[in-house]
Amino acid sequence: MSNEKRQLRLGAFLMTPGHHVAAWRYPDTEASQVLSLGFYKRLAQTAERGKFDMLFLADGYAVSENYPEAISQTVTVRPEPITLLSALSAVTEHVGLAATVSTTYNEPFHVARKFASLDHLSGGRAAWNVVTSANPAEALNFNKDHHLLHSLRYERAEEFLNVVTGLWDSWEDDAFLYDKENAVFADRSKLHTLNHKGEWFTVRGPLNVARPVQGHPVVIQAGSSEPGKELAARTAEVIFTAWQTLEEAQQFYSDVKGRLAQYGRSPDELKIMPGVFPIIGRTEAEALEKKAKLEELIPLEAGVSLLSSLISFDLSPYPVDGPLPDLPELEQINGGKSRFTLLKDLAEREGLTIRKLYQRIAGARGHREIVGTPVQIADQLEEWFVNGAADGFNIMPPYLPGGLEDFVDLVVPELQRRGLFRTEYTGATLRDNLGLKRPVHAASAVASTGAASAEAAVSVAVASTAEAAVSAAVASTAEAAASAAVASTAEAAASAAVASTAEAAASTTAGSTAAAASAALT
């Protein structure tokens, strides 16, 4: 099989010293280097040599102490992602830099400023993986006694994202003149104050960083729950997701892509990239030997702890060679709902004991595991890509640096031979390489469409693309404007700086309620 019209996208998901829970014990792993810049530099430059679209870093804000024995058996320390990616931006030129930052325990202004800065420092390569925190232990590190409920975390996340994208549009693209002779550093008429007042946040703005090189850093999401899918359809440009079978992945792909039209978006504006955990051997026997070695190295307590955390249910009292106990209903789970469902279904479908289940997910953590030769790995990636299950993949090396080097040296050339993957970078920014449009600032959108009233300006400001903006401009009632105002894609969140005055328009930028729309129309 081959596909000459489309090429897949690749992310290098770097969880050091590897994704497998026992990676640090694997003979070829440099476990002592998990905080070494030189180690990460090697990984980043390897991914860039393989023409990967981006590096992807996960993050968390707590060391879980529910399973004390597991703390001594697993890797619990890693660098803060934005700090690390800022350093890596200086030793790479093309590969994108994606950091996970939670909307549950951060503030929008800080996040907007950090990612805008990273985008400038890297020349337009920043991406934000927007997540809600699933670990209840994180609450205790942020002046909270209890973790927010799942539904409230998503409500907060949507407003958080609206505020951040609004702040990124504080300045128009051509606001800075650097006119030494006339002493004009910036055109103040092209500065727009946000003045956001919502249920979760009150943020005046403006941001003290120029509009990012990419307009907005690329927005990534990782949720596969119902609220997660709806939020992604409105706002995400890349989805990192987890599926075990082609049929499940196809259903998710079709479901989410099918939701885009109602937000004025086309299927190409969202890239779906399932996680893949490849164990690669030059022969199938070698690959299977690596897999067996990794499984052999899993400490029992670490395996049970990992599985318990992924399903948000303590399995330590139950026999490890018995089946999963009766688990709570999905509605009672306040952690990751989609991962809970995926692992419960996997255990039931294949009749796995607790031990067999944690061995199964100790590396992929619910994502798809592929074991085999470079040709076999490429076959399976191609099958998903050409059959409507993926636009690309987030590659999760089992151990580092060897697992990433094997993929770059053995699998990438096979994908290139089939015409499925680039041989050189062609874009100047991460957006370019992913095939994503640069968001148009709301003020520019209005100038190009000739919108002549505040009412039309609000409609244009919330449209998700320049084309959609023209259609949206016909919205003629506060009710219609309010509907449009909830669209929170990267461009939808652009400030409505186009109302009759720059300052009044900016105050409606992240408006996501009927009240905001009504205010903009007066």
C-alpha positions as CSV (number, residue, x, y, z in Angstrom):
1,M,0.0,0.0,0.0
2,S,1.1,3.6,-0.6
3,N,-0.4,7.0,-0.5
4,E,1.2,9.7,-2.7
5,K,-1.2,12.5,-2.0
6,R,-0.9,12.5,1.8
7,Q,2.1,12.2,4.1
8,L,1.8,11.2,7.7
9,R,3.0,13.4,10.7
10,L,5.3,12.1,13.4
11,G,5.8,13.3,17.0
12,A,8.6,12.0,19.3
13,F,7.0,11.5,22.7
14,L,10.0,11.7,25.0
15,M,9.3,10.2,28.4
16,T,12.8,9.7,29.8
17,P,14.4,7.3,30.1
18,G,11.7,5.6,28.0
19,H,8.0,4.9,28.1
20,H,8.2,1.4,29.5
21,V,7.8,1.5,33.3
22,A,11.0,-0.7,33.6
23,A,12.9,1.3,30.9
24,W,15.4,2.6,33.5
25,R,16.5,-1.0,34.2
26,Y,16.9,-2.0,30.6
27,P,20.6,-2.6,29.8
28,D,20.8,0.0,26.9
29,T,19.2,2.8,28.8
30,E,21.1,5.8,30.2
31,A,18.9,6.0,33.4
32,S,21.3,8.4,35.2
33,Q,20.8,11.1,32.5
34,V,17.1,11.9,33.0
35,L,18.0,15.5,34.1
36,S,20.9,16.0,31.7
37,L,20.7,18.6,29.0
38,G,23.2,16.7,26.9
39,F,20.9,13.7,26.9
40,Y,17.9,15.6,25.8
41,K,20.0,17.4,23.1
42,R,21.0,14.0,21.7
43,L,17.3,13.0,21.6
44,A,16.1,16.2,20.0
45,Q,18.8,16.1,17.3
46,T,18.0,12.5,16.6
47,A,14.3,13.3,16.1
48,E,15.3,16.2,13.8
49,R,17.6,13.9,11.9
50,G,14.6,11.7,11.4
51,K,12.5,14.7,10.1
52,F,10.0,14.4,12.9
53,D,7.4,17.1,13.1
54,M,7.8,17.7,16.8
55,L,9.1,16.7,20.2
56,F,6.3,16.1,22.7
57,L,6.8,16.3,26.5
58,A,4.3,15.2,29.1
59,D,4.2,16.7,32.6
60,G,2.6,16.3,36.0
61,Y,2.6,18.3,39.2
62,A,2.9,15.7,41.9
63,V,4.7,12.6,43.1
64,S,2.0,10.1,43.9
65,E,2.6,8.5,47.3
66,N,-0.3,6.1,47.3
67,Y,2.0,3.2,46.6
68,P,5.2,3.9,48.6
69,E,7.1,0.8,47.3
70,A,6.6,2.0,43.7
71,I,8.3,5.3,44.4
72,S,11.6,3.5,44.9
73,Q,11.0,1.4,41.7
74,T,10.0,4.0,39.1
75,V,11.2,7.3,37.7
76,T,9.6,10.2,39.4
77,V,11.7,13.1,38.4
78,R,11.9,14.9,35.0
79,P,12.6,18.5,33.9
80,E,9.9,21.1,33.6
81,P,8.9,21.1,29.9
82,I,9.0,24.7,28.8
83,T,12.4,25.3,30.5
84,L,13.8,22.2,28.7
85,L,12.3,23.1,25.3
86,S,13.6,26.6,25.5
87,A,17.1,25.2,25.9
88,L,16.5,22.7,23.1
89,S,15.4,25.5,20.8
90,A,19.0,26.7,20.7
91,V,20.4,23.3,19.5
92,T,17.7,22.5,16.9
93,E,16.4,24.3,13.8
94,H,13.3,22.6,12.5
95,V,11.7,20.2,14.9
96,G,8.6,21.4,16.7
97,L,8.6,21.9,20.5
98,A,5.4,20.7,22.3
99,A,5.0,21.1,26.0
100,T,2.1,19.8,28.2
101,V,0.7,22.4,30.5
102,S,-2.4,21.8,32.6
103,T,-5.3,24.3,32.7
104,T,-6.3,23.0,36.2
105,Y,-3.3,24.3,38.2
106,N,-2.0,27.2,36.2
107,E,-3.0,30.8,35.3
108,P,-3.8,31.9,31.7
109,F,-1.5,34.9,31.6
110,H,1.6,32.9,32.7
111,V,0.9,30.2,30.1
112,A,0.2,32.7,27.3
113,R,3.5,34.5,28.0
114,K,5.6,31.4,28.3
115,F,4.4,29.8,25.0
116,A,4.5,33.1,23.1
117,S,8.1,33.5,24.3
118,L,9.0,30.0,23.3
119,D,7.5,30.6,19.9
120,H,9.7,33.6,19.3
121,L,12.8,32.1,20.7
122,S,12.4,29.0,18.5
123,G,11.4,30.8,15.3
124,G,7.9,29.6,15.3
125,R,8.1,26.0,16.6
126,A,6.1,26.0,19.8
127,A,3.0,23.9,20.6
128,W,0.9,23.6,23.7
129,N,-0.6,20.3,24.8
130,V,-3.7,21.5,26.7
131,V,-4.7,19.0,29.4
132,T,-6.8,18.9,32.6
133,S,-5.1,17.4,35.5
134,A,-6.2,13.8,36.3
135,N,-4.0,13.2,39.4
136,P,-5.8,14.1,42.6
137,A,-2.5,14.5,44.4
138,E,-1.8,17.6,42.4
139,A,-4.5,19.6,44.2
140,L,-2.5,19.4,47.4
141,N,0.4,21.3,45.8
142,F,-1.8,24.2,44.8
143,N,-3.6,25.3,47.9
144,K,-6.5,22.8,47.3
145,D,-7.9,20.1,49.6
146,H,-9.8,18.4,46.8
147,H,-9.4,17.8,43.1
148,L,-11.9,19.5,40.7
149,L,-14.6,17.3,39.3
150,H,-14.1,16.1,35.7
151,S,-16.8,18.2,34.2
152,L,-15.6,21.4,36.0
153,R,-12.1,20.8,34.9
154,Y,-13.3,20.9,31.2
155,E,-15.3,24.0,31.9
156,R,-12.3,25.7,33.3
157,A,-10.1,24.4,30.4
158,E,-12.3,26.0,27.8
159,E,-12.3,29.4,29.3
160,F,-8.6,29.1,30.1
161,L,-7.9,28.4,26.4
162,N,-10.1,31.3,25.3
163,V,-8.2,33.7,27.5
164,V,-4.8,32.4,26.4
165,T,-5.6,32.8,22.7
166,G,-7.1,36.2,23.3
167,L,-3.9,37.3,25.0
168,W,-1.8,36.0,22.1
169,D,-3.7,38.5,19.9
170,S,-3.0,41.5,22.2
171,W,-0.8,42.9,19.5
172,E,-1.4,42.9,15.7
173,D,1.3,41.4,13.6
174,D,2.6,44.7,12.3
175,A,2.3,46.6,15.6
176,F,6.1,47.0,16.1
177,L,7.7,49.7,13.9
178,Y,11.2,50.1,15.5
179,D,11.3,53.6,14.0
180,K,14.4,55.1,15.7
181,E,14.2,58.5,13.8
182,N,10.6,59.3,14.9
183,A,10.9,57.5,18.3
184,V,8.1,55.1,17.6
185,F,8.8,51.6,18.9
186,A,5.2,50.4,18.5
187,D,1.9,51.6,17.0
188,R,-0.3,51.8,20.1
189,S,-3.5,51.7,18.0
190,K,-2.6,48.1,17.2
191,L,-2.6,47.1,20.9
192,H,-5.8,45.5,22.2
193,T,-6.6,45.0,25.9
194,L,-8.5,41.8,26.6
195,N,-10.6,42.8,29.6
196,H,-11.9,39.2,30.1
197,K,-14.4,38.6,32.9
198,G,-15.7,35.1,33.1
199,E,-16.8,32.4,35.5
200,W,-13.2,31.2,36.2
201,F,-10.9,34.0,35.3
202,T,-10.7,37.8,35.3
203,V,-7.8,38.9,33.1
204,R,-7.3,42.4,31.9
205,G,-4.2,42.0,29.6
206,P,-2.7,42.9,27.3
207,L,0.2,40.5,27.0
208,N,3.7,41.9,27.2
209,V,5.0,39.7,24.4
210,A,4.5,40.4,20.7
211,R,2.1,38.2,18.7
212,P,3.7,34.8,18.3
213,V,5.6,33.9,15.1
214,Q,2.9,31.3,14.2
215,G,0.1,33.7,15.2
216,H,-0.8,31.2,17.9
217,P,1.4,28.3,18.9
218,V,-0.1,25.0,17.7
219,V,-2.8,23.8,20.1
220,I,-2.8,20.1,21.0
221,Q,-5.3,18.1,23.1
222,A,-5.2,14.6,24.4
223,G,-8.7,13.9,25.8
224,S,-10.9,11.2,24.3
225,S,-13.9,11.6,26.6
226,E,-17.1,13.2,25.3
227,P,-16.3,16.6,26.8
228,G,-12.7,16.2,25.5
229,K,-13.8,15.4,21.9
230,E,-16.2,18.4,21.8
231,L,-13.5,20.7,23.2
232,A,-11.1,19.4,20.6
233,A,-13.5,19.8,17.7
234,R,-13.9,23.5,18.7
235,T,-10.3,24.3,19.7
236,A,-7.6,21.7,18.9
237,E,-5.3,21.5,15.9
238,V,-3.7,18.2,16.9
239,I,-5.2,15.4,19.0
240,F,-3.0,12.9,20.8
241,T,-5.2,9.9,21.5
242,A,-5.0,6.2,22.5
243,W,-6.6,3.2,20.7
244,Q,-5.9,-0.5,20.6
245,T,-7.7,-1.5,17.4
246,L,-8.1,-0.1,13.9
247,E,-11.9,-0.1,14.3
248,E,-11.8,1.9,17.5
249,A,-9.4,4.4,15.9
250,Q,-11.5,4.8,12.8
251,Q,-14.6,5.4,14.8
252,F,-12.8,8.1,16.9
253,Y,-11.3,9.7,13.8
254,S,-14.7,9.8,12.0
255,D,-16.5,11.1,15.1
256,V,-14.2,14.0,15.8
257,K,-13.6,15.0,12.2
258,G,-17.4,14.9,11.7
259,R,-17.9,17.5,14.5
260,L,-15.6,20.2,12.9
261,A,-18.2,21.5,10.4
262,Q,-20.5,22.8,13.1
263,Y,-17.6,25.1,14.2
264,G,-16.8,26.3,10.6
265,R,-13.7,24.1,10.4
266,S,-12.5,21.7,7.7
267,P,-11.1,18.2,8.4
268,D,-7.6,19.3,7.4
269,E,-7.5,21.8,10.3
270,L,-7.2,19.0,12.8
271,K,-4.5,16.3,12.8
272,I,-5.3,13.1,14.7
273,M,-2.1,11.4,16.0
274,P,-2.6,8.2,18.0
275,G,0.2,7.1,20.3
276,V,2.2,4.1,19.2
277,F,4.7,2.1,21.3
278,P,7.1,0.4,18.9
279,I,9.5,-2.4,19.9
280,I,11.8,-2.8,16.9
281,G,14.1,-5.6,16.0
282,R,16.1,-6.3,12.9
283,T,14.3,-9.6,13.0
284,E,10.9,-10.5,14.6
285,A,12.7,-12.7,17.1
286,E,14.9,-9.9,18.2
287,A,11.9,-7.6,18.7
288,L,10.1,-10.3,20.8
289,E,13.2,-10.8,22.8
290,K,13.3,-7.1,23.7
291,K,9.7,-7.2,24.7
292,A,10.2,-10.2,27.0
293,K,13.2,-8.6,28.6
294,L,11.3,-5.4,29.4
295,E,8.4,-7.4,30.9
296,E,10.8,-9.4,33.0
297,L,12.2,-6.2,34.5
298,I,8.8,-4.8,35.8
299,P,8.7,-4.8,39.6
300,L,5.3,-6.1,40.8
301,E,4.5,-3.1,42.9
302,A,5.4,-0.7,40.1
303,G,3.2,-2.6,37.7
304,V,0.2,-2.6,40.0
305,S,0.8,1.1,40.9
306,L,0.9,2.1,37.2
307,L,-2.3,0.3,36.4
308,S,-4.1,1.6,39.5
309,S,-3.2,5.2,38.5
310,L,-4.3,4.7,35.0
311,I,-7.8,3.5,36.0
312,S,-8.1,5.7,39.1
313,F,-8.8,2.6,41.3
314,D,-6.5,1.0,43.9
315,L,-5.7,-2.6,42.8
316,S,-3.1,-3.3,45.5
317,P,-5.6,-5.4,47.8
318,Y,-6.4,-7.8,45.0
319,P,-4.6,-11.0,43.8
320,V,-2.3,-10.0,41.0
321,D,-3.0,-13.3,39.1
322,G,-6.7,-12.8,39.4
323,P,-9.1,-10.8,37.2
324,L,-9.9,-7.1,37.7
325,P,-12.4,-6.7,40.5
326,D,-15.8,-5.1,40.0
327,L,-14.9,-1.5,39.1
328,P,-16.9,1.7,39.7
329,E,-19.2,3.0,37.0
330,L,-17.7,5.5,34.6
331,E,-19.6,8.3,36.2
332,Q,-17.9,7.7,39.5
333,I,-14.4,8.1,38.1
334,N,-12.8,11.5,38.6
335,G,-9.6,10.7,36.8
336,G,-9.1,9.9,33.1
337,K,-12.4,8.5,31.9
338,S,-11.3,7.5,28.4
339,R,-8.3,5.6,29.7
340,F,-10.4,3.9,32.4
341,T,-12.8,2.7,29.7
342,L,-10.0,1.6,27.3
343,L,-8.2,-0.6,29.9
344,K,-11.4,-2.1,31.4
345,D,-12.5,-3.0,27.9
346,L,-9.1,-4.5,27.0
347,A,-9.1,-6.7,30.1
348,E,-12.6,-7.9,29.5
349,R,-12.1,-8.5,25.8
350,E,-8.9,-10.6,26.3
351,G,-9.6,-12.1,29.7
352,L,-6.4,-10.5,31.2
353,T,-5.4,-10.9,34.9
354,I,-4.1,-7.8,36.8
355,R,-0.5,-9.0,36.1
356,K,-1.1,-9.6,32.4
357,L,-2.9,-6.3,32.1
358,Y,-0.1,-4.3,33.7
359,Q,2.5,-6.2,31.6
360,R,0.5,-5.3,28.6
361,I,0.3,-1.6,29.3
362,A,3.6,-1.1,31.2
363,G,5.0,0.6,28.1
364,A,2.2,1.8,26.0
365,R,0.0,2.8,28.9
366,G,-3.1,2.1,26.9
367,H,-1.7,3.2,23.5
368,R,-1.1,0.7,20.7
369,E,1.9,-1.5,21.0
370,I,3.6,-2.7,17.8
371,V,6.3,-5.4,18.0
372,G,8.3,-6.4,14.9
373,T,10.8,-5.6,12.1
374,P,10.9,-2.1,10.5
375,V,8.8,-3.4,7.6
376,Q,6.2,-4.8,10.0
377,I,6.1,-1.6,12.0
378,A,5.7,0.5,8.8
379,D,3.0,-1.9,7.5
380,Q,0.8,-1.3,10.6
381,L,1.4,2.5,10.6
382,E,0.4,2.6,6.9
383,E,-2.7,0.5,7.5
384,W,-4.0,3.0,10.0
385,F,-3.0,6.0,8.0
386,V,-4.6,5.0,4.7
387,N,-7.7,3.6,6.2
388,G,-9.1,6.7,8.0
389,A,-7.7,6.1,11.5
390,A,-4.9,8.6,11.8
391,D,-3.1,11.6,10.2
392,G,0.1,10.6,11.9
393,F,1.5,9.1,15.1
394,N,3.1,10.1,18.3
395,I,6.0,7.6,18.7
396,M,6.6,6.4,22.2
397,P,10.1,4.8,22.4
398,P,10.2,2.0,25.0
399,Y,13.7,3.0,26.1
400,L,16.1,5.9,25.3
401,P,18.1,6.7,23.4
402,G,18.1,3.4,21.6
403,G,14.4,3.1,21.0
404,L,14.2,6.5,19.2
405,E,17.4,5.8,17.3
406,D,16.0,2.5,16.0
407,F,12.9,4.2,14.8
408,V,14.8,7.0,13.0
409,D,17.4,4.6,11.5
410,L,15.2,1.7,10.6
411,V,11.5,2.7,10.3
412,V,11.7,6.2,8.9
413,P,13.7,5.1,5.8
414,E,11.0,2.5,5.1
415,L,8.2,5.0,5.5
416,Q,10.1,7.4,3.1
417,R,10.7,4.6,0.6
418,R,6.9,4.2,0.5
419,G,6.3,7.9,0.0
420,L,4.5,8.1,3.3
421,F,6.9,10.5,5.1
422,R,9.0,13.6,4.1
423,T,12.7,13.3,3.2
424,E,13.3,17.0,4.1
425,Y,11.6,19.7,6.0
426,T,9.8,22.1,3.7
427,G,8.2,24.6,6.2
428,A,9.7,27.4,8.2
429,T,7.4,26.8,11.3
430,L,5.7,23.9,13.0
431,R,2.4,25.0,11.5
432,D,3.9,24.9,8.0
433,N,5.3,21.4,8.5
434,L,2.0,20.1,9.9
435,G,0.0,21.7,7.1
436,L,-1.9,24.1,9.4
437,K,-3.0,27.6,8.5
438,R,-1.6,30.6,10.4
439,P,-4.5,32.2,12.4
440,V,-5.4,35.6,11.0
441,H,-5.7,38.4,13.6
442,A,-9.2,39.5,14.0
443,A,-8.4,43.1,12.9
444,S,-6.8,41.8,9.7
445,A,-9.8,39.5,9.0
446,V,-12.2,42.4,9.3
447,A,-10.0,44.6,7.0
448,S,-9.9,41.9,4.4
449,T,-13.7,41.3,4.5
450,G,-14.7,44.9,4.7
451,A,-16.9,44.5,7.8
452,A,-18.3,47.9,8.5
453,S,-20.2,47.5,11.8
454,A,-19.6,46.2,15.3
455,E,-22.2,43.5,14.7
456,A,-20.4,42.1,11.7
457,A,-17.0,42.5,13.5
458,V,-18.1,40.3,16.3
459,S,-19.3,37.6,13.8
460,V,-16.0,37.8,12.0
461,A,-14.0,37.7,15.2
462,V,-15.4,34.3,16.3
463,A,-15.3,32.6,12.9
464,S,-12.7,29.8,12.9
465,T,-11.3,30.6,9.4
466,A,-11.1,33.6,7.1
467,E,-13.6,31.8,4.8
468,A,-15.9,31.0,7.6
469,A,-15.6,34.6,8.8
470,V,-17.3,35.8,5.6
471,S,-20.3,33.5,6.2
472,A,-20.4,34.3,9.9
473,A,-20.6,38.0,9.1
474,V,-24.3,37.6,8.4
475,A,-25.1,36.8,12.0
476,S,-27.6,39.6,12.8
477,T,-28.9,38.8,16.2
478,A,-27.4,38.6,19.7
479,E,-28.5,35.0,19.9
480,A,-26.6,34.1,16.7
481,A,-23.6,36.0,17.8
482,A,-23.7,34.2,21.2
483,S,-23.7,30.9,19.4
484,A,-20.7,31.9,17.3
485,A,-19.0,33.3,20.4
486,V,-18.5,29.9,22.0
487,A,-16.3,28.7,19.1
488,S,-12.9,28.6,20.7
489,T,-10.5,27.5,18.0
490,A,-7.2,29.2,17.8
491,E,-8.7,31.8,15.5
492,A,-12.1,31.9,17.2
493,A,-10.4,33.0,20.4
494,A,-8.8,35.9,18.5
495,S,-9.7,39.2,20.1
496,A,-12.7,41.0,18.7
497,A,-10.5,44.0,18.2
498,V,-12.5,45.0,15.3
499,A,-15.5,46.5,17.0
500,S,-16.0,50.2,16.5
501,T,-13.0,51.1,18.6
502,A,-9.9,49.1,19.3
503,E,-10.3,49.2,23.0
504,A,-14.0,48.3,23.1
505,A,-13.5,45.4,20.7
506,A,-10.6,44.0,22.6
507,S,-12.8,43.8,25.7
508,T,-14.9,41.1,23.9
509,T,-12.0,39.0,22.7
510,A,-12.6,35.8,24.6
511,G,-16.3,36.3,24.9
512,S,-17.9,32.9,25.3
513,T,-21.3,33.8,26.6
514,A,-24.4,35.6,25.2
515,A,-23.7,38.5,27.5
516,A,-20.3,39.0,25.8
517,A,-21.9,38.9,22.4
518,S,-24.6,41.3,23.4
519,A,-22.1,43.8,24.9
520,A,-20.2,43.7,21.6
521,L,-23.3,44.5,19.6
522,T,-24.2,47.6,21.6
